[in-house]
Amino acid sequence: MHVLVIEDERKTAACIRQGLSERGYAVDVAENGADGLEMAQRGSYDLAGLDVMLPRLDGWSVLKKLRAAGSTLPVIFLTAPDGVADRVNGLELGADDYLVKPFAFSELLARVRTILRRGPVRQEERIRVADLEIDTRQHKATRGGRHLHLTPKEMQLLLLLAQWPGEVVSRTTIVEQVWDIHFETGTNMVEAAMPSAAVEGGRRF
């Protein structure tokens, strides 16, 4: 497995690299966001560990650009900001996990293994529900021939609902599948994302 660590603190990056290397992972390190983004886009990585506070390009922007380009590279934020808003923001941008510094290496390793065990998820290239069509490879959606302008999280939410047409999908399932949160957050992130993802031109999917 090939891991990319985007971290400007050399001591932290060295510890992560050593720990993962000793367990059989190939590890590359980028010391700023711009280099990390370039490496993530041109390299064949199985997972990336990403700091938020980076020189040249912050971690939020790196992830935004990756997801906007259609990258499905699994990403774990490894960073100091520990507020609920920070964690929610990271997950809404498309991160697969969010680990706050300082963290135990054993926990990082467990989370890396959990994400990598999921493996690539095979999906149909196109999903159609009535006049809704989702291109899962290009992360684009149209309804009645009109392009829907959706954020990465809204696209994930729409895709989840489209995979269960006519079924009631619980809030818990949505939070777990789209935000990868397995506890009650007390936030209204599902309700906040639902209008954009589920409504277009006054009609509901």
MOURBEL-V22747 format. One record per backbone hydrogen bond with DSSP energy under -0.5 kcal/mol. CO is the residue of the C=O (numbers start at 1). NH is the residue of the N-H. If there is no record, write none. Layout:
BEGIN
((CO NH) (CO NH))
END
This chain:
BEGIN
((1 3) (1 26) (2 46) (2 47) (3 28) (4 6) (4 49) (5 7) (5 30) (6 51) (8 10) (9 13) (10 14) (11 15) (12 16) (13 17) (14 18) (15 19) (16 20) (17 21) (18 22) (19 23) (20 23) (20 25) (21 24) (26 3) (28 5) (30 7) (32 36) (33 37) (34 38) (35 39) (36 40) (37 41) (38 42) (39 43) (43 45) (47 4) (48 50) (48 76) (49 6) (50 78) (52 54) (52 59) (55 33) (55 34) (55 57) (58 62) (59 63) (60 64) (61 65) (62 66) (63 67) (64 68) (65 69) (66 71) (67 70) (74 48) (75 96) (75 97) (76 50) (77 79) (77 99) (79 101) (83 87) (84 88) (85 89) (86 90) (87 91) (88 92) (89 93) (90 95) (91 94) (92 153) (97 77) (99 79) (104 107) (104 108) (105 109) (106 110) (107 111) (108 112) (109 113) (110 114) (111 115) (112 116) (113 117) (114 118) (115 118) (115 119) (116 119) (120 122) (125 136) (125 137) (127 134) (129 132) (131 144) (132 129) (133 142) (134 127) (134 136) (135 139) (135 140) (140 135) (141 148) (142 133) (143 146) (146 143) (147 149) (148 150) (151 155) (152 156) (153 157) (154 158) (155 159) (156 160) (157 161) (158 162) (159 163) (161 164) (162 165) (164 167) (167 169) (168 170) (170 174) (171 175) (172 176) (173 177) (174 178) (174 179) (175 179) (175 181) (183 185) (188 192) (189 193) (190 194) (191 195) (193 197) (194 198) (195 199) (198 205) (200 203) (203 200))
END
